[in-house]
Structures are given as C-alpha cells and as structure tokens.
Amino acid sequence: LLSIESIQASGIRLAGWIANQLERDMPMREANLATLAALIEAPCIGVVPWLERLDAATIAEHLHPERIVPAPGRAH
C-alpha cells in the first residue's frame, strides 16, 4: 500500500497491481488479497503464488494484462 501511495502522490496513474505470495503457507492469504483489492483503486492483474523456482514463463502464466483499463484518451 505504501508503493501505491507513492505512485499516486507522484501523479502517475496506477494501471494495475500484482500480488505475490512470499511464503509457501501464507497465513490469511485470501483475506489479504481481498483487503488489497478493496483498498486499491486499480485492477489486480495477477496473483503469483509461492513458487519453488522463479522463472519468467511460469510467472507470466499468472498474469492477466487484459484486465488493465486504458487511460481515457489512450489507444488500446
């Protein structure tokens, strides 16, 4: 949320956000995601689960850039 606040304070439009799971057994994962979704006025464009190995292709499978809403007056 501090990152969101900083982005908004700088006047930049937040196009979306990505959640990530840092622990294999993250306590209250769904509650945390629901809270973030309620507080952030931009679409969640992905939730990257805890992964044993990080690689770009696997992470990309969890992203949904089609959820980004273009800024008014911008071409798609």
C-alpha positions in Angstrom: 0.0 0.0 0.0 2.9 2.3 0.6 4.0 1.8 -3.0 0.5 2.7 -4.2 0.5 5.8 -2.1 3.9 6.9 -3.5 2.7 6.3 -7.1 -0.5 8.3 -6.6 1.4 11.1 -4.8 3.7 11.5 -7.8 0.6 12.0 -10.1 1.2 8.8 -12.1 -1.9 6.7 -12.9 -1.8 3.2 -11.4 -2.8 0.9 -14.3 -2.9 -2.3 -12.1 -1.2 -4.3 -9.4 0.2 -7.8 -9.0 0.1 -9.7 -5.7 2.8 -12.3 -4.8 3.0 -15.0 -2.2 6.3 -14.9 -0.3 5.7 -18.0 1.9 4.6 -21.5 0.9 1.9 -21.4 3.6 1.0 -17.8 3.8 -1.4 -17.1 6.7 -4.7 -15.4 5.7 -3.7 -15.3 2.0 -7.3 -14.8 0.7 -8.1 -12.2 3.4 -5.0 -10.2 2.5 -5.9 -10.3 -1.2 -9.5 -9.2 -0.5 -8.2 -6.3 1.6 -5.8 -5.2 -1.1 -8.5 -5.4 -3.8 -10.8 -3.3 -1.6 -8.2 -0.6 -0.9 -6.5 -0.3 -4.3 -8.5 1.6 -6.9 -6.9 -0.3 -9.8 -7.4 -3.9 -11.1 -5.4 -6.8 -9.8 -3.7 -8.1 -13.0 -2.3 -11.2 -11.4 -1.6 -13.2 -8.3 1.7 -15.0 -8.4 1.6 -17.9 -5.9 4.6 -19.2 -3.9 6.9 -20.9 -6.4 9.7 -23.3 -5.7 11.7 -21.9 -8.7 11.1 -18.5 -10.2 11.2 -18.1 -14.0 9.6 -15.6 -16.2 7.5 -18.0 -18.2 5.9 -19.5 -15.0 5.3 -16.1 -13.5 3.7 -14.9 -16.8 1.2 -17.7 -16.6 -0.3 -16.0 -13.6 -0.6 -12.5 -15.1 -3.7 -11.1 -16.9 -2.7 -7.8 -18.6 -6.1 -7.8 -20.4 -7.5 -6.6 -17.0 -5.7 -3.2 -17.4 -8.1 -0.5 -18.2 -6.5 2.0 -20.6 -6.4 5.6 -19.5 -9.1 7.8 -21.1 -8.0 9.2 -24.4 -5.4 6.4 -24.9 -5.4 3.9 -27.8 -5.7 0.3 -26.8 
